[in-house]
Amino acid sequence: MAIQPIRHFGDPVLTTRASEVTTFDKELRTLVADLTETMLDAPGAGLAAPQIGVGLRVFTWHVDGELGHLINPTLDLSEEMQDGEEGCLSFPEIHFDTPRALRAVAKGFTMHGEPLTVEGSEFLARALQHEVDHLDGVLFIDRMTPENRKAAMREIRSSEWFQEQGSPAIKLSPHSTRGLVM
């Protein structure tokens, strides 16, 4: 287990769809351990494999004292929406209201290949959606209202971490955002 560096906005791995996990082996268990240790050290409510530069469909979460992970997740979302503050370890110190489904059911597998279903509402639902989005190459700024996205981009461009890495080309995600962003 080792704490890994977290990739920041502008790194192409964050906007690339992650690949399905096909082998449930020691290497996968090490990845889950690294994700967990990195997330807890940051600290964060969740961390997806692409955020540490690994293009696999794996994420961890730590919400309300519950620690978990999910491999190859799918999501079923409620029609009812919530709006609340959201941040991301790949966007240090950036927090904005972001619309999300109020409830989510995530289905996938444990690191041992056993089926797992996680049901969450409010903050856990938000975390599950946020992390699955990472696996699809969708960033939380892609889910914001146009006004919040503009304000977030202003903060990002003026942030120290963004200026230190240089200014990559910024473009909208090519992935569907379910009509939540223009």
Buried (B, 14 or more C-beta within 10 A) or exposed (E): EEEBEBBBBBBEBBBEBBEEBEEBEEEBBEBBBBBBBBBBEBEBBBBBBBBBEBBBBBBBBBBEEEEBBBBBBEBEBBEEEBEEEBBBBBBBEBEBEBBBBBBBBBBBBBBEEEEBEBEBBBBBBBBBBBBBBBBBBBBBBBBBBEEBBEBBBEBBEEBEBBEEBEEEEEEEBEBEBEEBBE
